[in-house]
Amino acid sequence: MAAKIRKVGYYSMQVSNRAGAGAGLLNALKQEGVDLLAFTGFPERGGAQVDFVPVQDAAFRRAAKRAGLRLSARKTVFLVQGEDRPGAIAAILGKLAVAKINVTALDAVAAGNDRFGAILWVKPKDVARAARVLGARAG
């Protein structure tokens, strides 16, 4: 079974790199009833960058505004979901390599029940071409 690949929106912001920073953000969104497809964070410039991939963009933006979060403009990421098997991610990266599209970042995880999920970033100039190469659908 082929992986399902979707082109979805994400938002990022800078936070302090301290214990509880992520929990505070996620609790504020939980209080607003926001559902996320993915959330990731990593150290950057003395703080941390966190990325939110919401189920519903408009509801997320309203909730983030009420919570006082200072978000980036909407950007694009690819959400990958599929049946876990050896080489599942390698096949996807191979398609991009053949097309000479560089992957900026990738987070992948086994999801249990023989499933996996991943979020994959390419440069903004490569999004449309990567979507064609991967057969990614919007949404």
QUIPE-V916502 format. One record per residue. N is the residue number from 1. RES is the residue in three letters. SS is DSSP state (@ for helix, = for strand, . for the rest). PHI is phi as a letter, one per 40 degrees, with the letter a starting at -180 (* if undefined). PSI is psi in whole degrees, -180 to 180 (NA if undefined). Layout:
# QUIPE-V916502
n=(N:N)
res=(RES:RES)
ss=(SS:SS)
phi=(PHI:PHI)
psi=(PSI:PSI)
This chain:
# QUIPE-V916502
n=(1:2:3:4:5:6:7:8:9:10:11:12:13:14:15:16:17:18:19:20:21:22:23:24:25:26:27:28:29:30:31:32:33:34:35:36:37:38:39:40:41:42:43:44:45:46:47:48:49:50:51:52:53:54:55:56:57:58:59:60:61:62:63:64:65:66:67:68:69:70:71:72:73:74:75:76:77:78:79:80:81:82:83:84:85:86:87:88:89:90:91:92:93:94:95:96:97:98:99:100:101:102:103:104:105:106:107:108:109:110:111:112:113:114:115:116:117:118:119:120:121:122:123:124:125:126:127:128:129:130:131:132:133:134:135:136:137:138:139)
res=(MET:ALA:ALA:LYS:ILE:ARG:LYS:VAL:GLY:TYR:TYR:SER:MET:GLN:VAL:SER:ASN:ARG:ALA:GLY:ALA:GLY:ALA:GLY:LEU:LEU:ASN:ALA:LEU:LYS:GLN:GLU:GLY:VAL:ASP:LEU:LEU:ALA:PHE:THR:GLY:PHE:PRO:GLU:ARG:GLY:GLY:ALA:GLN:VAL:ASP:PHE:VAL:PRO:VAL:GLN:ASP:ALA:ALA:PHE:ARG:ARG:ALA:ALA:LYS:ARG:ALA:GLY:LEU:ARG:LEU:SER:ALA:ARG:LYS:THR:VAL:PHE:LEU:VAL:GLN:GLY:GLU:ASP:ARG:PRO:GLY:ALA:ILE:ALA:ALA:ILE:LEU:GLY:LYS:LEU:ALA:VAL:ALA:LYS:ILE:ASN:VAL:THR:ALA:LEU:ASP:ALA:VAL:ALA:ALA:GLY:ASN:ASP:ARG:PHE:GLY:ALA:ILE:LEU:TRP:VAL:LYS:PRO:LYS:ASP:VAL:ALA:ARG:ALA:ALA:ARG:VAL:LEU:GLY:ALA:ARG:ALA:GLY)
ss=(.:.:.:=:=:=:=:=:=:=:=:=:=:=:=:=:.:.:.:.:@:@:@:@:@:@:@:@:@:@:@:.:.:.:.:=:=:=:=:=:=:=:=:=:.:.:=:=:=:=:=:=:=:=:.:.:@:@:@:@:@:@:@:@:@:@:.:.:.:.:.:.:.:.:=:=:=:=:=:=:=:=:=:.:.:.:.:@:@:@:@:@:@:@:@:@:@:@:.:.:.:.:=:=:=:=:=:=:=:=:=:=:.:.:=:=:=:=:=:=:=:=:.:@:@:@:@:@:@:@:@:@:@:@:.:.:=:=:.)
phi=(*:c:c:c:b:b:c:b:c:a:b:b:a:c:b:c:c:a:d:g:c:c:c:c:c:c:c:c:c:c:c:c:g:c:b:b:c:a:a:a:a:a:c:a:f:g:b:a:b:b:b:b:b:c:c:b:d:c:c:c:c:c:c:c:c:c:c:g:c:c:c:c:c:c:b:b:b:b:b:b:b:a:c:c:a:d:g:d:c:d:c:c:c:c:c:c:c:d:c:f:b:c:c:c:a:a:b:b:a:c:b:g:f:f:b:b:a:a:b:b:b:b:c:d:c:b:c:c:c:c:c:c:c:c:g:c:c:c:g)
psi=(128:151:149:124:126:144:117:164:151:162:144:163:160:138:167:148:77:159:130:-10:-48:-40:-40:-43:-49:-35:-39:-41:-36:-43:-27:-1:22:134:135:144:-35:157:133:155:154:153:141:129:50:-2:-139:150:134:142:132:130:96:154:-45:114:-53:-45:-39:-47:-42:-46:-42:-40:-46:-32:-3:23:136:96:157:172:162:134:177:139:160:129:125:131:139:-175:127:131:158:131:7:-47:-35:-39:-41:-47:-33:-41:-42:-38:-44:-38:1:42:120:137:124:-43:158:131:125:150:144:135:5:165:39:36:157:162:155:154:138:128:140:167:148:-37:-17:-2:-50:-44:-41:-39:-42:-46:-40:-10:33:138:153:145:NA)
